[in-house]
Amino acid sequence: MKQCLLADDSAVIRKVARRILEDLDFDVLEAEDGRTALDICGEEMPDIILLDWNMPEFDGVEFLKELRRMEGGKQPKVVFCTTENDVVTIARAMRAGANHHLMKPFDRAILTAKLAEAGILSPVS
């Protein structure tokens, strides 16, 4: 079973994403801030990370830079999941090591399509 870390300070976003991901047979971990997310990655590196841009402790970009320096930290697919949508912001996330970008709000169809695009799910999931 693939493992996904939801790193988002919104309990509502985590709840919605968890339901979708569990229906897609993911083992789901949650973190409400960047520090907790890094601690989780230090214990067990997930296959994919849905990462919020604006979080306490470390924002998404700071988290991502630290993640990519960790042992095994280059392996997870990271999808920035945020309301930030300007080209400069997206480019900054990609330079920091994000693999994909997903706009909030999202639903099952959008998240499933993004995970297929990232190579995490087959396109028919």
WOQUIQUI-V53828 format. One record per residue. PHI is phi in degrees with one decimal (999 if undefined). PSI is psi as a letter, one per 40 degrees, with the letter a starting at -180 (NA if undefined). Layout:
# WOQUIQUI-V53828
PHI|PSI / PHI|PSI
This chain:
# WOQUIQUI-V53828
999|h / -75.5|i / -113.4|h / -125.0|h / -100.6|h / -97.7|h / -110.7|g / -156.5|h / -79.4|e / -91.0|h / -62.3|d / -65.9|d / -61.8|d / -61.6|d / -64.7|d / -63.0|d / -63.5|d / -58.2|d / -57.8|d / -63.6|d / -65.4|d / -65.6|d / -63.8|d / -92.4|e / 69.1|f / -93.5|i / -85.2|h / -113.4|h / -112.1|i / -130.0|i / -141.8|h / -95.3|e / -152.6|i / -64.7|d / -63.9|d / -62.0|d / -60.7|d / -64.6|d / -61.0|d / -61.8|d / -64.5|d / -68.3|d / -85.4|d / -154.6|h / -71.9|h / -75.8|i / -79.1|d / -143.3|i / -130.0|h / -94.0|h / -119.5|h / -77.8|i / -76.4|d / -101.5|h / -137.9|i / -69.9|i / 72.2|c / -127.0|h / -76.6|i / -58.4|d / -68.5|d / -61.5|d / -57.1|d / -62.8|d / -61.6|d / -66.8|d / -57.0|d / -65.9|e / -85.1|e / -73.4|i / -61.7|h / 79.3|e / -74.5|e / -88.1|e / -78.7|d / -65.0|i / -77.6|h / -114.1|h / -112.3|h / -68.8|h / -122.3|g / -154.3|i / -87.7|e / -69.9|h / -135.5|e / -78.7|i / -60.2|d / -63.1|d / -64.6|d / -63.0|d / -62.1|d / -62.1|d / -63.3|d / -66.5|d / -63.5|d / -76.0|e / 122.2|e / -69.2|i / -95.9|d / -149.8|i / -132.8|h / -132.3|h / -82.2|h / -88.8|i / -76.7|i / -133.3|i / -127.0|a / -58.4|d / -62.3|d / -67.1|d / -65.0|d / -62.7|d / -62.6|d / -66.5|d / -67.9|d / -67.3|d / -59.7|d / -78.5|e / 82.1|e / -85.2|d / -120.7|i / -74.3|i / -58.8|e / -89.6|e / -64.6|NA
